[in-house]
Amino acid sequence: MKNKILTAVSVIMLFVPWTILPLRTFDWALESPAAEIMISCYAAFMIFSGVFTMISYGKAKVRNNLMKICLVVNGLYAVGGVAAFGMMTLPKIA
């Protein structure tokens, strides 16, 4: 039962980052403070989902085919989230 719950949570986490696309159609979402906050929140969630899936796959030993797909995709999301944070913070440092 635990394996099914962890797999379901990881699958749901696959689709959450795509909800930024309809939000970005609003004018308020393109303005500076709102856009930075939204991107930061989505990047943090993407990193969290990648770490959650890696822990579920590694330590909890949830090893089914759907979880392997979630591991790859959420891992890529985590790398993208780290890149987004890097692009947001490095110009402010230099």
N, C-alpha and C positions, 0 to 999 in steps of 0.2 A: 504494500500500500504506500509506503514511504517513497519507493522508487517512482510510482505513478504520479504522486504529488510533485516531487522534484522535477520530473520530466514535464508535467503540465505547466509549472511555473516558468521553466526555461523556455517552453514553446511560446507562452504568452509574452515573455520578454523579447522574443524575436520581432514582434510587430509593433511594440510601443514606440521605438525610435521613428517609425514612419509616420506617426501622428503629427510630427512637426511640419510636414508638407501642407496639410490643410490650414494649420495655424498661421503659416507664413503668408497666406493670401490676404490677411487683414493688414490694414495700414499701420495700426498700433504696434504690430509685431515686427515691423521693419525699422522702427525708430530705435535710436541708440541704446538707451538703458534697457528697454524691454527685450531687444534682440540679444544683447549680451547675456542677460539673465536667463533667457530661454535656452540659448545655446549651451550655457554653463550647466544648466539643470539636465538637459538631454545628454550632454557629455558625461556628467557624473552618473546618470542612470546607465548609460552604455558601459561604462567601466564597471559599475556594480554588477550588471547582468553578466558580463564576461567573467568576473571573479566568482560570482555565485555558481555559474555553470561549471567552471573549472573545479571548484571545490566539490560540487555535487558529483561530478564525473570522477574526480580523483579520490577524495576521502570517503564519500558516501558510496562509492563503487556502483553508481547508476550507469550501467553500460549496455544500453540498447541502441538500435540504429537511429532512432529519433534523437536521442541524446547526443550521439556523435555529430549529427547535423547541427544541433543547437550549439555544441561546443565550438565547431568551426565558425559558424556565423556570429555567435556572441563574442568569440575571440577576436574576430575582425572588427566588430563593433567597439570592443574595448580598445583596440589599437587606434581606431578612428577617434574615440573619445580622448585618448591621451594626446593625439595629434591636434585635436581642436583646442584642448587646454594649452598646449604648447604654442599654437599660433596666436592665442589670445594673450598669453603672458610674456612671451619673448620680445615682442615689439615694445612692451612697456619697460623692460629691463634695459635694453640697449639704447 
